[in-house]
Amino acid sequence: MIALDVHYGEVVRGAAVAFADPAGAEKADFEIVETFDGTAEPYVPGEFKKRELPFLLKLLGSAKEHATDVVLVDGYVQLGEDRPGLGAHLHAALEGRCAVIGVAKTKFNGATSIRIVRGASTSPLFITAIGMEPKAAAELVRTMHGPHRIPTLLRRVDQLSRGL
């Protein structure tokens, strides 16, 4: 399993963390951080794929020796009926070779997601998936290591992408 994230600041920085056991993994088996040349497309709601997909594919290319059957992304797989999100576009770019789970922190109107609550938080995470049953994806994220709303390794990939 691999989690990916990209941060846009003065530079575009991406990170990937790979791990075998989502429920027990406190530390990644593999981590990579890349700073990308060039600029990112501007942010357009509902069109996140244009901005982020090229960087996610580059990260996966750099981590190819850690090929996986599940990729976690910060965002949605589907934004609504017949409206693919970042995760669906990644799944298509990978020719369906692996499942993609979207883990979003905010609700996107029109998206059908499974809400999960972790730790003592009352704020849900919104889970979507392609290539696996959404309920199984939600349970996988719900049982990932860590006592907080954001699982330990998803927090780690976010911090790495931010240069923390």
C-alpha positions as CSV (number, residue, x, y, z in Angstrom):
1,M,0.0,0.0,0.0
2,I,1.3,3.5,-0.8
3,A,0.0,6.9,0.2
4,L,0.7,10.0,-1.9
5,D,0.4,13.7,-1.3
6,V,1.5,16.9,-3.1
7,H,2.0,20.3,-1.6
8,Y,2.0,23.6,-3.5
9,G,4.0,26.4,-2.1
10,E,7.1,28.3,-3.3
11,V,7.9,24.9,-4.9
12,V,5.9,21.9,-5.7
13,R,6.8,19.0,-3.4
14,G,5.4,15.5,-3.4
15,A,5.8,12.6,-1.0
16,A,5.0,8.9,-1.0
17,V,5.0,6.5,1.9
18,A,4.7,2.7,1.4
19,F,3.7,0.2,4.1
20,A,2.4,-3.3,4.2
21,D,0.1,-3.4,7.3
22,P,-2.2,-0.4,7.4
23,A,-3.6,-1.3,10.9
24,G,-0.3,-1.9,12.5
25,A,2.1,0.3,10.6
26,E,3.3,3.2,12.7
27,K,6.3,3.8,10.4
28,A,6.6,3.5,6.7
29,D,8.6,0.8,5.0
30,F,9.7,3.3,2.4
31,E,9.5,7.1,2.1
32,I,10.3,9.4,-0.8
33,V,10.1,13.2,-1.2
34,E,10.6,14.9,-4.5
35,T,10.7,18.6,-5.4
36,F,9.3,19.1,-8.9
37,D,10.6,21.5,-11.6
38,G,8.1,23.8,-13.2
39,T,4.8,25.2,-12.0
40,A,1.5,23.5,-11.3
41,E,-1.7,24.2,-13.0
42,P,-3.9,26.7,-11.1
43,Y,-6.4,25.2,-8.6
44,V,-9.9,24.8,-10.1
45,P,-12.6,23.2,-7.9
46,G,-13.6,19.8,-9.4
47,E,-10.6,19.8,-11.8
48,F,-7.9,18.9,-9.3
49,K,-6.7,16.2,-11.6
50,K,-5.2,18.7,-13.9
51,R,-3.1,20.1,-11.1
52,E,-2.1,17.0,-9.1
53,L,-2.3,13.9,-11.4
54,P,1.1,14.6,-13.2
55,F,2.9,14.8,-9.9
56,L,1.2,11.7,-8.5
57,L,2.3,9.7,-11.5
58,K,5.9,11.0,-11.2
59,L,5.9,9.9,-7.5
60,L,4.6,6.4,-8.4
61,G,7.3,6.2,-11.1
62,S,10.0,7.0,-8.5
63,A,8.6,4.4,-6.1
64,K,8.0,1.7,-8.8
65,E,10.0,-0.9,-6.9
66,H,7.4,-0.6,-4.2
67,A,4.5,-1.6,-6.6
68,T,1.3,-1.9,-4.7
69,D,-2.2,-3.0,-5.0
70,V,-3.7,0.0,-3.2
71,V,-2.9,3.7,-3.5
72,L,-4.3,6.3,-1.1
73,V,-4.7,9.9,-2.2
74,D,-5.8,13.1,-0.5
75,G,-9.1,13.8,-2.3
76,Y,-12.0,12.1,-3.9
77,V,-12.2,9.2,-6.3
78,Q,-15.6,10.3,-7.6
79,L,-17.1,13.8,-7.4
80,G,-20.6,12.7,-8.3
81,E,-22.4,10.3,-10.7
82,D,-20.4,10.2,-14.0
83,R,-18.0,12.8,-12.6
84,P,-14.6,11.3,-12.0
85,G,-12.4,12.9,-9.4
86,L,-8.6,12.7,-8.9
87,G,-8.7,9.1,-7.7
88,A,-10.7,7.9,-10.7
89,H,-8.3,9.7,-13.1
90,L,-5.3,8.1,-11.3
91,H,-6.9,4.7,-11.5
92,A,-7.5,5.1,-15.3
93,A,-3.9,6.4,-15.8
94,L,-2.7,3.3,-14.0
95,E,-4.9,1.2,-16.3
96,G,-6.8,-0.2,-13.3
97,R,-3.7,-2.1,-12.0
98,C,-4.4,-1.1,-8.4
99,A,-7.3,0.1,-6.3
100,V,-7.4,3.8,-5.4
101,I,-8.8,5.1,-2.1
102,G,-9.7,8.7,-1.7
103,V,-9.4,10.2,1.8
104,A,-10.9,13.7,1.9
105,K,-11.1,16.0,4.9
106,T,-13.9,18.2,3.6
107,K,-17.3,17.3,2.0
108,F,-17.7,17.9,-1.7
109,N,-21.3,18.5,-2.6
110,G,-22.5,15.9,-5.0
111,A,-19.9,13.2,-4.1
112,T,-21.1,10.0,-2.6
113,S,-18.7,9.0,0.1
114,I,-18.6,7.0,3.3
115,R,-18.0,9.1,6.4
116,I,-15.8,7.7,9.1
117,V,-14.8,9.2,12.4
118,R,-11.6,8.3,14.1
119,G,-10.2,8.8,17.5
120,A,-11.8,11.5,19.6
121,S,-12.6,13.7,16.6
122,T,-16.1,14.5,15.7
123,S,-15.1,15.6,12.2
124,P,-15.4,12.9,9.6
125,L,-13.2,11.8,6.9
126,F,-14.9,11.2,3.5
127,I,-13.8,7.9,1.9
128,T,-14.3,7.0,-1.8
129,A,-12.8,4.1,-3.7
130,I,-12.4,2.5,-7.1
131,G,-11.0,-1.1,-7.7
132,M,-12.3,-2.2,-4.3
133,E,-15.6,-2.0,-2.4
134,P,-16.0,1.4,-0.8
135,K,-17.1,-0.2,2.5
136,A,-13.8,-2.2,2.6
137,A,-11.9,1.0,1.8
138,A,-13.6,2.9,4.6
139,E,-12.9,0.1,7.1
140,L,-9.2,0.0,6.0
141,V,-8.8,3.7,6.6
142,R,-10.9,3.6,9.9
143,T,-8.6,0.9,11.3
144,M,-5.3,2.4,10.1
145,H,-2.7,3.1,12.9
146,G,-3.1,6.1,15.0
147,P,-5.3,7.7,17.7
148,H,-6.3,10.8,15.7
149,R,-8.7,11.8,12.9
150,I,-5.9,11.4,10.4
151,P,-4.1,8.1,10.4
152,T,-0.4,8.1,11.4
153,L,1.0,7.4,7.9
154,L,-1.4,9.8,6.1
155,R,-0.3,12.5,8.5
156,R,3.3,11.5,7.7
157,V,2.9,11.8,3.9
158,D,1.3,15.2,4.4
159,Q,4.1,16.4,6.6
160,L,6.8,15.1,4.2
161,S,5.1,16.9,1.2
162,R,5.0,20.1,3.2
163,G,8.8,19.8,4.0
164,L,8.2,19.3,7.7
